[in-house]
Amino acid sequence: MRRLEISDADIMQVALQQEIMRSDESRYDHRLHGVMLVCSGLSTYDVAELFGQSARTIQYWVRRFEQRGFAGLHEGDRPGRPMALDASQLAQVGQDLRRNPRQLGYAQTLWDGKLLSHHLSAAYGVHLGVRQCQRLFRHLGFRRHKPRPLIAQADPQAQRTYKKTPAPRTEK
């Protein structure tokens, strides 16, 4: 039988690895296959080379399998840095964002990352960067609304003429 070849094998290998990493179930299956190959007699180095992983990663899989069985190969919780705001503060920030910034004593009329960073520092003693505050907007379910600029001294009739969305038609 003729040996099968995949065109662009290097690119396809990267694509397959990305597909495996996309979901918890496929990562679990990937680990199962790695442990199965070690059980079949391959070394962790051989399996690591086949899978595009480090040998240490394969050793972790095998140890977790030996200690906890199949449950050891499932995706575990990944502890990260704890949030700077607790749940009650987060809820209060959500309420603050629903209000106009002027109601809280700020000169701006719209919230942005810089204003939220200042507000968190002043009201809660929590120091977050502008980018993290932008992520906090998304986490709380807010989207940024940028107002359309108005040209000073512009003719309102001319603005309506060139507006992107036409006025609704009235039927006769």
Backbone torsions as a table, in degrees:
resi	resn	phi	psi	omega
1	MET	NA	139.9	-178.5
2	ARG	-75.6	140.6	-179.8
3	ARG	-69.0	130.8	179.0
4	LEU	-81.1	142.7	177.8
5	GLU	-131.1	143.8	177.2
6	ILE	-104.4	128.0	178.5
7	SER	-68.8	143.9	-176.9
8	ASP	54.9	51.2	-174.8
9	ALA	-59.8	-37.2	-179.6
10	ASP	-64.5	-43.7	179.7
11	ILE	-67.6	-40.8	179.8
12	MET	-66.1	-34.0	178.3
13	GLN	-64.6	-43.3	177.4
14	VAL	-63.9	-42.5	179.7
15	ALA	-63.2	-40.8	178.3
16	LEU	-65.5	-41.3	178.3
17	GLN	-63.9	-38.6	177.2
18	GLN	-65.8	-37.8	178.7
19	GLU	-65.9	-38.9	178.2
20	ILE	-64.0	-41.3	-176.8
21	MET	-75.8	-6.0	-174.4
22	ARG	-71.5	-31.2	-176.9
23	SER	-134.8	156.9	-179.6
24	ASP	-62.9	-40.0	-177.8
25	GLU	-64.6	-42.0	-178.5
26	SER	-70.3	-33.3	176.0
27	ARG	-66.3	-38.5	176.9
28	TYR	-62.0	-47.0	178.7
29	ASP	-61.6	-39.3	178.9
30	HIS	-60.9	-43.8	178.8
31	ARG	-66.3	-39.9	176.8
32	LEU	-57.5	-46.1	-179.9
33	HIS	-64.0	-38.2	178.1
34	GLY	-62.7	-45.6	179.4
35	VAL	-65.9	-37.8	179.2
36	MET	-62.5	-40.0	178.6
37	LEU	-66.8	-36.4	176.3
38	VAL	-66.1	-40.1	176.6
39	CYS	-63.3	-29.3	-179.6
40	SER	-78.3	-6.7	175.5
41	GLY	115.5	-5.9	177.8
42	LEU	-76.1	149.6	177.7
43	SER	-79.0	162.4	178.0
44	THR	-62.9	-29.0	178.2
45	TYR	-68.7	-41.2	177.9
46	ASP	-64.2	-44.8	179.6
47	VAL	-64.4	-40.4	179.3
48	ALA	-61.5	-41.2	178.8
49	GLU	-66.4	-41.0	177.8
50	LEU	-64.5	-39.5	-173.7
51	PHE	-90.1	-10.6	-177.3
52	GLY	72.8	28.9	178.6
53	GLN	-114.8	173.2	174.6
54	SER	-85.1	154.3	178.7
55	ALA	-62.0	-33.5	179.3
56	ARG	-63.1	-38.0	178.2
57	THR	-62.5	-44.5	179.3
58	ILE	-63.3	-39.6	177.7
59	GLN	-62.4	-40.0	176.2
60	TYR	-60.0	-44.0	-179.5
61	TRP	-60.1	-46.5	-177.5
62	VAL	-64.4	-44.1	179.3
63	ARG	-62.6	-44.6	179.4
64	ARG	-64.1	-36.0	177.9
65	PHE	-67.5	-42.1	179.2
66	GLU	-66.4	-35.8	-177.7
67	GLN	-79.1	-44.1	-172.2
68	ARG	-120.9	4.3	-179.8
69	GLY	71.5	-149.2	-176.6
70	PHE	-63.0	-30.7	179.5
71	ALA	-63.4	-26.5	179.3
72	GLY	-69.8	-17.7	-179.4
73	LEU	-93.3	-8.8	177.8
74	HIS	-73.5	156.5	178.8
75	GLU	-64.9	125.4	179.7
76	GLY	-97.6	172.8	175.2
77	ASP	-67.3	139.9	178.1
78	ARG	-110.4	99.9	-178.2
79	PRO	-67.7	134.1	177.6
80	GLY	-120.4	-170.7	177.8
81	ARG	-67.0	133.5	179.9
82	PRO	-67.4	151.1	179.3
83	MET	-64.4	147.8	-180.0
84	ALA	-73.1	-25.3	179.7
85	LEU	-106.9	137.8	174.6
86	ASP	-81.8	177.1	-173.2
87	ALA	-61.3	-40.3	-179.3
88	SER	-70.1	-38.1	176.8
89	GLN	-65.5	-39.9	179.2
90	LEU	-62.0	-41.8	177.2
91	ALA	-64.2	-39.7	179.0
92	GLN	-66.5	-39.2	176.9
93	VAL	-62.5	-39.8	176.2
94	GLY	-59.8	-39.6	177.0
95	GLN	-68.4	-39.3	177.6
96	ASP	-61.0	-40.9	-178.1
97	LEU	-69.1	-22.6	177.4
98	ARG	-77.1	-13.0	178.4
99	ARG	-95.4	158.5	175.2
100	ASN	-71.3	137.2	179.7
101	PRO	-56.8	-29.2	179.2
102	ARG	-65.8	-29.2	177.6
103	GLN	-67.0	-21.7	179.0
104	LEU	-98.9	6.8	175.6
105	GLY	94.6	13.0	179.1
106	TYR	-98.2	155.0	-178.3
107	ALA	-78.8	-24.9	-177.9
108	GLN	-73.7	159.0	177.0
109	THR	-105.6	-14.6	179.7
110	LEU	-127.1	147.6	177.1
111	TRP	-79.0	141.9	168.7
112	ASP	-142.2	177.0	-176.3
113	GLY	-60.8	-39.4	-178.2
114	LYS	-66.9	-43.3	179.6
115	LEU	-67.3	-41.1	178.6
116	LEU	-63.6	-40.1	177.8
117	SER	-59.4	-44.7	178.2
118	HIS	-64.5	-42.8	-179.0
119	HIS	-62.9	-43.6	179.3
120	LEU	-62.9	-39.2	179.9
121	SER	-67.4	-43.8	-176.7
122	ALA	-74.2	-43.4	-172.7
123	ALA	-87.8	-32.3	-172.5
124	TYR	-119.9	-7.9	-177.7
125	GLY	69.9	21.9	-179.5
126	VAL	-108.3	126.5	-176.7
127	HIS	-104.9	107.2	175.9
128	LEU	-119.7	147.0	176.6
129	GLY	-72.5	167.2	-178.3
130	VAL	-60.8	-44.9	-178.4
131	ARG	-63.1	-41.0	178.4
132	GLN	-65.6	-34.6	176.8
133	CYS	-67.0	-35.9	175.9
134	GLN	-64.1	-38.3	176.3
135	ARG	-66.5	-35.2	179.0
136	LEU	-64.2	-36.9	174.2
137	PHE	-54.8	-49.9	-178.0
138	ARG	-65.1	-40.8	179.9
139	HIS	-60.3	-36.1	-179.8
140	LEU	-86.7	0.7	176.0
141	GLY	87.0	20.0	178.9
142	PHE	-100.4	148.9	173.3
143	ARG	-120.3	151.6	-178.9
144	ARG	-79.9	129.4	175.6
145	HIS	-113.1	115.1	-179.4
146	LYS	-99.0	125.1	-178.4
147	PRO	-71.2	148.5	174.7
148	ARG	-72.5	136.8	179.8
149	PRO	-72.3	144.2	176.0
150	LEU	-107.6	133.3	179.9
151	ILE	-82.7	128.0	-179.5
152	ALA	-64.1	140.6	177.8
153	GLN	63.3	22.8	179.9
154	ALA	-82.0	148.5	179.3
155	ASP	-77.8	121.1	-179.1
156	PRO	-58.5	-35.7	178.8
157	GLN	-66.9	-40.5	178.1
158	ALA	-66.6	-36.2	177.2
159	GLN	-63.8	-42.8	179.0
160	ARG	-64.1	-34.3	-179.9
161	THR	-65.0	-40.4	-175.5
162	TYR	-98.8	8.5	-179.6
163	LYS	-65.1	143.6	-177.2
164	LYS	-63.9	-42.6	-179.3
165	THR	-102.0	120.7	-177.5
166	PRO	-69.2	157.1	177.1
167	ALA	-65.5	148.4	-179.7
168	PRO	-63.5	141.8	-179.7
169	ARG	-76.1	146.4	174.3
170	THR	-106.5	130.5	-178.9
171	GLU	-83.5	143.6	179.1
172	LYS	-94.5	NA	NA
